[in-house]
């Protein structure tokens, strides 16, 4: 089972919000995640994010690979 840390979309069109989740690599983008690590919102005023870094590092230690976007958010 290959795990990946990626973003899923929520919110309505034009006002997108993203959740940072751990999911299987082959599952649907909007499918049921294994674990939710936080959220990310980009608005005209700026970027708001809240990610549980310790939880993310724990999943990375277990073999989950972050997507390119999530890797930038974790820095």
C-alpha positions in Angstrom: 0.0 0.0 0.0 1.7 3.2 -1.2 0.8 6.2 0.8 0.9 9.9 -0.3 0.4 13.2 1.5 -1.6 15.4 -0.8 -4.2 18.2 -1.0 -7.9 17.6 -1.5 -10.3 20.5 -2.4 -13.3 21.7 -0.5 -15.4 24.8 -0.7 -17.3 26.2 -3.6 -16.0 27.3 -7.0 -14.0 30.4 -6.8 -13.4 30.0 -3.1 -11.4 26.9 -2.9 -10.0 25.6 0.3 -7.6 22.6 0.6 -7.2 19.9 3.2 -3.8 18.2 3.7 -4.5 14.5 3.9 -2.8 11.1 3.9 -4.3 8.7 1.3 -3.5 5.7 -0.8 -1.8 6.7 -4.0 -4.3 4.9 -6.3 -7.4 6.3 -4.5 -9.5 9.1 -6.0 -8.4 12.6 -5.3 -11.6 13.4 -3.4 -11.9 9.9 -1.9 -11.9 9.0 1.7 -8.5 9.8 3.4 -6.7 7.8 5.9 -5.8 10.8 8.1 -6.3 14.6 8.0 -3.2 16.6 8.8 -4.4 20.2 8.4 -5.7 22.8 5.9 -4.5 25.5 3.5 -6.4 28.5 2.2 -5.2 31.0 -0.4 -7.1 34.2 -0.6 -6.6 37.7 -1.9 -5.4 38.8 1.6 -2.8 36.1 1.7 -2.2 32.5 2.7 -3.6 30.8 5.8 -2.4 27.3 6.8 -2.4 25.0 9.7 -0.6 21.7 9.4 0.3 19.3 12.2 4.0 18.9 11.3 4.7 16.2 13.9 1.9 14.1 12.5 3.2 14.6 9.0 6.7 13.6 10.0 5.3 10.5 11.6 3.6 9.5 8.3 6.7 10.3 6.3 8.6 8.0 8.7 6.1 5.2 8.0 6.7 5.6 4.2 4.2 8.2 3.0 5.6 10.5 0.3 4.5 14.2 0.2 3.4 15.7 -3.1 5.5 18.6 -4.4 3.0 21.2 -3.2 2.8 19.6 0.3 6.6 19.4 0.5 6.7 23.2 0.0 4.1 23.8 2.6 5.9 21.7 5.2 9.1 23.7 4.8 
